[in-house]
Structures are given as C-alpha cells and as structure tokens.
Amino acid sequence: MSGQRRVPAWLRKDSDRLPVEGELPSFDGATGWLNSPALSAAGLRGKVVVIDFWTYTCINWLRQLPYVRAWAEKYSEQGLVVVGVHTPEFPFEQDAGNVNRAVRDLRVDYPVAIDSDYAVWQAFDNHYWPALYFADAEGRIRHHHFGEGEYERSETVIQQLLAEAGSSTSDSLVSVEGDGLEAPADWDTLRTPETYAGYYRTESFASPGGVVQDKPHSYAVPPELRLNRWALSGDWTMRPHAPRLNTAEGQVVYRFHARDLHMVMRPAAGTAVPFRVLLDGQPPGDAHGGDVDADGRGTVVEQRLYQLIRQPETVADRTFEITFLDPGVEVFAFTFG
C-alpha cells in the first residue's frame, strides 16, 4: 500500500550534491534473467537505473522491498529502470526455480538478474544485502545505500537524477505501508541479533558440549538459557550452513527479545515437515507469525524464510521453542524484527 508525501526542503537541498562514484559495472556475468531480456550497462544509457542487490530469504531486503516496488511503479514512465540482482546467501538460493518462485510470490515485477556465480556482485565490489546503487542517464554511479532505511533520501536521489536527464518529476514521495514480512522492524524493542545456525558462522550456541561438526549427535537444551542464546535438542547433524534433523521430535530453543522471530528453513527434498511452536511454554495465540496458527502449528513446505512469532503487545525476554514432528528439516538462520 502506498500514497504520496512531499519532499522535505532540507532533503532536496542535500540531494543536489551527488558525486560521481564510478561507471555502472557490467551485468554480463548474470546466469539468467527474469521479467526481462538480458540488460547491459550500455543498453541502459539514457535511463536512470536503480540496482538492488537482494537474496530472497533476507529479512532486511524484504522490509525494503515495498519501497523499491513503489519506486519502480511510480517512475518507470519517467525513465527509471529498477534492476534487481539476486545474489544467493544460502546454497538453495542458487536454484533458479526457487528464485523464480520468490519473484512471483513476492510480486517482484521489475527485471531481475540471477547472479548465482557472484559475478555481478564482484563487478560492483558489493558486500551487503540489501544494497542500492543509483546510476544516472550517462551510466555513472552517483549514490549508494547499504541496508534498510533512508528511503526518503533514496527517492530524492531518483528524482534528482531523473531531473538531470530531462524528466519532469513532482516533489512528492511514496508513502509505503508494508505488512507481513514486509512490515518495518520494531527497532525500539529489538535486542536480539541475526544468528546463523550452521557451524561456519554460528554464535551463541548453548547446547552442552558445543558443536559436533558433520556427525550425527544427540544435543540437549541446558537447564537455563540466557538471553540471545540458542540450543538444539534431539539427534542433529551440524553442517557448515545448517544443522539437519535426523529423527522426529527434534527441537530448537531460543531465548530472544524482539517483536518478530523468523527462521530460514528447508525440508528434505520432496517432503513437508510439520512443526509446533511454543512461546514461554504455551501456544503463541495472538503472538503467532504469518506461517503459524494460534495453536503454534505450521509446516515447512519449501526453502524460504518463515515468520513464526509476531507479538502484538509488550515485548519482553521470551523463550521460543519449535519442535519438528518429522526428520529432514534444515535450519539456516534466525532473524528478528
């Protein structure tokens, strides 16, 4: 949902000073394209271009998406081209079929370069999801922004570059109201950081004895779990990117402080893994996320990010538990909002 707002005078004045940061790099390394034939830097001359690096399980990008979608819709007839560059974070995000499904399900209608080999990422010397790069009609990078936020500033940059190219634009800004996964984080109550579950990057793992790499192992939850610590229970194999559950009734427990809790998960090929969620030992009720009912029941059916908790009221230190009723599930990351 979006509307219009006026550009603050101070913001427009600041956007008038845009340095040249370099030439628009090549998209030649893309392994495929969605919503468009292959695009090139040379072929985009004469257009203002916003390049958006993303990966479909990234909660930060999902919360940015409503703005990028609104800019593409509002300014396309005035000469703006938005190019999404999907560079995978997790192995399953390299699958073109998964990316295609995400583009469809998330209503990404602008051109998308599939960057499964990181060639475009490296051409831009990029290091972040999400990352926005703004190129003028002469093919020069004039601005960039990493991460969420600064949406007013980004839109005034678009307006400035379109004006430089000779397009007339209003001084109104889109007004976006994201919902579900696209809703803004509750930054005032967010106290728990993103956590990766595989042993390459995991932190704050609290199961007694620690991580046993690449071997089936029976894990347990400690008697007391401190804030921002997590643990496994049951028979799991801890792999570089994700622990994999070997037997039914395995659990993940996390002590967290945030309005929202999400997990990036996938089932074994050709399966669906049912689960149940508890919050402080009880079904979540009104605090259930979009992929869980009030009784805490849900199913891992595909490889993506799942919203499991969204608290409607007071946010406090809470204990989250998820029990998987069948084996085969892999857990890649926890994110919060």
C-alpha positions as CSV (number, residue, x, y, z in Angstrom):
1,M,0.0,0.0,0.0
2,S,1.4,3.4,-0.9
3,G,0.4,7.1,-1.2
4,Q,2.2,10.4,-1.7
5,R,4.1,12.8,0.6
6,R,6.1,16.0,-0.1
7,V,9.9,16.1,-0.1
8,P,11.3,17.9,3.0
9,A,13.1,21.1,1.8
10,W,16.3,20.1,3.6
11,L,16.4,16.7,2.0
12,R,16.0,18.1,-1.6
13,K,18.8,20.6,-0.9
14,D,21.1,17.8,0.3
15,S,20.3,15.6,-2.7
16,D,21.5,18.3,-5.1
17,R,25.1,17.4,-4.4
18,L,25.7,14.0,-5.9
19,P,29.3,12.9,-6.6
20,V,30.3,10.6,-9.4
21,E,31.3,7.3,-7.8
22,G,32.3,5.4,-10.9
23,E,30.9,3.8,-14.1
24,L,28.0,1.5,-14.0
25,P,29.5,-2.0,-14.0
26,S,28.6,-4.8,-16.3
27,F,25.8,-7.3,-15.8
28,D,27.4,-9.8,-18.2
29,G,28.1,-12.4,-15.5
30,A,24.4,-12.9,-14.7
31,T,23.4,-16.6,-15.1
32,G,19.9,-15.7,-16.2
33,W,17.2,-13.0,-16.3
34,L,13.6,-12.8,-15.1
35,N,11.0,-10.4,-16.2
36,S,13.2,-9.1,-19.0
37,P,15.7,-10.0,-21.7
38,A,19.3,-9.6,-20.6
39,L,20.2,-6.0,-19.9
40,S,23.6,-4.3,-20.3
41,A,25.1,-1.2,-18.9
42,A,25.5,0.2,-22.4
43,G,21.9,-0.6,-23.3
44,L,20.7,1.3,-20.2
45,R,22.3,4.5,-21.3
46,G,19.7,7.3,-21.3
47,K,17.8,5.7,-18.4
48,V,18.2,6.3,-14.7
49,V,18.9,3.0,-13.1
50,V,18.5,1.7,-9.5
51,I,20.3,-1.6,-8.9
52,D,19.1,-3.5,-5.9
53,F,21.2,-6.4,-4.6
54,W,19.0,-8.9,-2.8
55,T,18.5,-12.5,-1.8
56,Y,15.0,-13.8,-1.2
57,T,15.4,-15.0,2.4
58,C,16.9,-11.7,3.7
59,I,14.5,-10.1,6.1
60,N,16.3,-6.7,5.6
61,W,15.6,-6.8,1.9
62,L,12.0,-8.0,2.4
63,R,11.4,-4.9,4.6
64,Q,13.0,-2.7,1.9
65,L,11.0,-4.3,-1.0
66,P,7.8,-2.2,-0.7
67,Y,9.7,0.9,-1.4
68,V,11.7,-0.5,-4.3
69,R,8.4,-1.9,-5.8
70,A,6.7,1.5,-5.3
71,W,9.6,3.4,-7.0
72,A,9.6,1.1,-10.0
73,E,5.8,1.6,-10.4
74,K,5.9,5.4,-9.9
75,Y,8.9,6.4,-12.0
76,S,9.1,3.8,-14.8
77,E,7.3,6.1,-17.3
78,Q,9.6,8.9,-16.4
79,G,12.7,7.0,-17.4
80,L,13.6,4.9,-14.3
81,V,14.7,1.2,-14.6
82,V,15.0,-0.9,-11.5
83,V,17.2,-3.9,-11.8
84,G,17.2,-6.5,-9.0
85,V,20.3,-8.5,-8.7
86,H,19.6,-11.8,-6.9
87,T,22.9,-13.0,-5.4
88,P,22.4,-16.1,-3.1
89,E,23.4,-16.2,0.5
90,F,22.4,-19.9,1.1
91,P,23.1,-22.8,-1.3
92,F,19.4,-23.4,-2.2
93,E,19.1,-19.7,-3.3
94,Q,21.3,-20.6,-6.2
95,D,18.4,-22.6,-7.7
96,A,16.8,-20.6,-10.5
97,G,13.4,-22.3,-9.8
98,N,13.5,-21.1,-6.2
99,V,14.3,-17.6,-7.4
100,N,11.6,-17.6,-10.0
101,R,9.0,-18.7,-7.4
102,A,10.2,-16.0,-5.0
103,V,9.9,-13.3,-7.7
104,R,6.4,-14.5,-8.4
105,D,5.3,-14.8,-4.8
106,L,6.8,-11.5,-3.7
107,R,5.4,-9.6,-6.6
108,V,8.8,-8.5,-8.0
109,D,7.8,-7.2,-11.4
110,Y,10.9,-5.4,-12.5
111,P,13.9,-7.0,-14.3
112,V,16.0,-9.4,-12.2
113,A,19.5,-10.6,-12.9
114,I,20.2,-14.0,-11.5
115,D,23.7,-13.8,-10.1
116,S,24.3,-17.3,-8.8
117,D,28.0,-17.2,-9.5
118,Y,28.5,-13.8,-7.8
119,A,29.9,-12.2,-11.0
120,V,27.7,-9.1,-10.8
121,W,28.3,-8.8,-7.1
122,Q,32.0,-8.8,-7.7
123,A,31.8,-6.4,-10.6
124,F,30.1,-3.9,-8.2
125,D,32.5,-4.9,-5.4
126,N,29.4,-5.3,-3.3
127,H,29.4,-6.7,0.2
128,Y,25.8,-6.3,1.5
129,W,22.2,-7.4,1.3
130,P,20.3,-5.3,0.5
131,A,22.4,-2.7,-1.4
132,L,21.1,0.0,-3.6
133,Y,23.2,1.7,-6.4
134,F,21.9,4.7,-8.3
135,A,23.1,5.4,-11.8
136,D,22.4,8.5,-13.9
137,A,21.4,8.5,-17.6
138,E,25.1,8.8,-18.6
139,G,25.9,5.4,-17.0
140,R,27.6,6.8,-13.9
141,I,27.1,5.6,-10.3
142,R,26.0,8.7,-8.3
143,H,24.8,7.4,-5.0
144,H,24.6,4.2,-3.0
145,H,22.9,2.9,0.2
146,F,23.6,-0.3,2.2
147,G,20.9,-1.9,4.4
148,E,17.5,-0.7,5.3
149,G,16.3,2.9,5.8
150,E,17.0,6.3,4.3
151,Y,14.0,5.8,1.9
152,E,13.3,9.5,1.6
153,R,16.9,10.2,0.7
154,S,16.9,7.4,-1.9
155,E,13.8,8.6,-3.6
156,T,15.0,12.2,-3.8
157,V,18.2,10.9,-5.5
158,I,15.9,9.2,-8.0
159,Q,14.1,12.4,-8.6
160,Q,17.3,14.4,-8.9
161,L,18.8,12.0,-11.5
162,L,15.5,12.0,-13.5
163,A,15.5,15.8,-13.5
164,E,19.1,15.8,-14.7
165,A,18.1,13.5,-17.5
166,G,15.3,16.0,-18.5
167,S,12.3,14.3,-17.0
168,S,9.8,16.3,-15.0
169,T,9.0,14.9,-11.6
170,S,6.9,16.0,-8.8
171,D,8.3,16.6,-5.3
172,S,6.1,14.0,-3.7
173,L,7.4,10.9,-2.1
174,V,5.7,7.5,-2.0
175,S,4.1,6.6,1.3
176,V,4.5,2.9,1.9
177,E,2.9,0.6,4.5
178,G,4.4,-2.8,4.4
179,D,2.7,-5.7,6.1
180,G,3.5,-9.3,6.9
181,L,7.2,-10.0,6.3
182,E,7.5,-6.5,4.7
183,A,6.4,-4.6,7.8
184,P,9.2,-2.4,9.4
185,A,11.0,-3.8,12.3
186,D,10.2,-2.6,15.8
187,W,13.7,-1.1,16.3
188,D,12.9,0.3,19.8
189,T,12.4,-3.2,21.2
190,L,14.8,-5.2,19.0
191,R,17.6,-6.7,21.3
192,T,18.5,-10.0,19.6
193,P,20.8,-10.1,16.5
194,E,20.5,-12.2,13.4
195,T,22.0,-15.6,14.1
196,Y,23.3,-18.2,11.6
197,A,22.8,-21.9,12.6
198,G,25.5,-23.7,10.6
199,Y,28.9,-24.1,12.1
200,Y,30.6,-21.8,9.6
201,R,29.1,-18.8,11.2
202,T,27.0,-19.7,14.2
203,E,27.3,-17.9,17.5
204,S,25.7,-18.1,21.0
205,F,25.1,-21.8,20.7
206,A,24.4,-23.2,24.2
207,S,23.8,-26.9,23.9
208,P,26.2,-28.7,26.4
209,G,29.4,-29.9,24.7
210,G,29.0,-27.4,21.9
211,V,29.0,-28.1,18.2
212,V,30.0,-31.5,16.8
213,Q,30.8,-30.9,13.2
214,D,29.4,-33.1,10.3
215,K,28.4,-36.1,12.5
216,P,25.0,-37.2,14.0
217,H,24.9,-36.1,17.6
218,S,22.4,-36.1,20.4
219,Y,22.0,-32.5,21.6
220,A,20.3,-31.1,24.7
221,V,19.0,-27.8,25.9
222,P,20.7,-26.5,29.1
223,P,18.6,-26.1,32.3
224,E,18.8,-22.3,31.9
225,L,19.1,-20.5,28.6
226,R,20.4,-16.9,28.8
227,L,19.2,-14.1,26.6
228,N,20.3,-14.3,23.0
229,R,21.4,-17.9,23.3
230,W,20.0,-20.9,21.4
231,A,20.2,-24.7,21.6
232,L,19.2,-27.9,19.9
233,S,17.5,-30.9,21.3
234,G,17.5,-34.3,19.7
235,D,19.6,-36.0,17.0
236,W,21.0,-33.5,14.6
237,T,24.0,-33.3,12.2
238,M,25.6,-29.9,12.3
239,R,26.7,-28.9,8.8
240,P,28.6,-25.8,7.6
241,H,25.4,-23.9,6.6
242,A,22.7,-25.6,8.7
243,P,22.0,-28.3,11.2
244,R,19.9,-31.2,9.8
245,L,17.4,-33.1,11.9
246,N,18.0,-36.9,11.8
247,T,15.0,-38.1,13.8
248,A,11.5,-36.9,14.6
249,E,10.7,-34.6,17.6
250,G,13.9,-32.6,17.4
251,Q,13.7,-29.1,18.9
252,V,15.3,-25.7,18.5
253,V,15.1,-23.3,21.5
254,Y,16.0,-19.6,21.5
255,R,15.8,-17.0,24.3
256,F,15.2,-13.7,22.5
257,H,13.9,-10.1,22.9
258,A,12.1,-8.8,19.8
259,R,8.6,-8.4,18.4
260,D,9.2,-10.8,15.5
261,L,11.1,-14.1,15.2
262,H,11.8,-15.7,11.8
263,M,13.7,-18.8,10.7
264,V,15.2,-19.7,7.3
265,M,14.4,-23.4,6.8
266,R,14.0,-26.1,4.2
267,P,12.6,-29.6,4.3
268,A,14.2,-32.7,2.8
269,A,13.6,-33.0,-1.0
270,G,10.0,-34.0,-1.7
271,T,8.8,-33.7,1.8
272,A,6.9,-31.4,4.1
273,V,7.8,-31.2,7.8
274,P,5.1,-30.3,10.3
275,F,6.1,-28.4,13.4
276,R,4.6,-26.8,16.5
277,V,5.8,-23.6,18.2
278,L,5.6,-22.6,21.9
279,L,6.3,-19.2,23.4
280,D,7.3,-19.4,27.1
281,G,5.9,-23.0,27.1
282,Q,2.5,-22.1,25.7
283,P,0.9,-21.9,22.2
284,P,1.6,-18.4,20.8
285,G,-2.0,-17.3,20.5
286,D,-2.2,-13.8,19.2
287,A,1.6,-13.7,19.0
288,H,1.7,-16.2,16.2
289,G,3.5,-15.3,13.0
290,G,2.2,-15.5,9.4
291,D,3.4,-19.1,8.9
292,V,1.9,-20.4,12.2
293,D,-1.6,-20.6,13.6
294,A,-2.7,-19.6,17.1
295,D,-2.0,-23.1,18.3
296,G,1.5,-22.9,17.1
297,R,1.1,-25.4,14.2
298,G,2.8,-25.0,10.8
299,T,4.6,-26.8,8.1
300,V,8.0,-26.4,6.4
301,V,7.0,-26.9,2.8
302,E,9.6,-25.0,0.8
303,Q,13.0,-23.4,1.1
304,R,12.4,-19.9,2.4
305,L,12.1,-17.6,5.4
306,Y,9.2,-18.4,7.8
307,Q,7.6,-15.8,10.2
308,L,6.9,-17.7,13.4
309,I,6.4,-15.0,16.0
310,R,4.9,-11.5,15.8
311,Q,4.0,-10.2,19.2
312,P,1.1,-7.7,19.2
313,E,1.7,-6.2,22.7
314,T,4.5,-5.9,25.2
315,V,7.9,-7.2,24.1
316,A,10.0,-8.9,26.7
317,D,12.6,-11.6,27.1
318,R,10.8,-14.7,25.8
319,T,11.7,-18.4,25.2
320,F,10.8,-19.7,21.8
321,E,10.6,-23.5,21.1
322,I,10.0,-25.2,17.8
323,T,9.5,-29.0,17.6
324,F,9.7,-30.7,14.3
325,L,7.4,-33.8,14.1
326,D,9.3,-35.4,11.2
327,P,13.1,-35.6,10.3
328,G,14.9,-33.9,7.4
329,V,14.4,-30.3,8.1
330,E,17.4,-27.9,7.9
331,V,17.7,-24.7,9.9
332,F,19.9,-22.0,8.3
333,A,19.3,-18.8,10.3
334,F,17.2,-16.8,12.8
335,T,16.2,-13.2,12.1
336,F,14.3,-10.7,14.2
337,G,12.3,-7.6,13.9
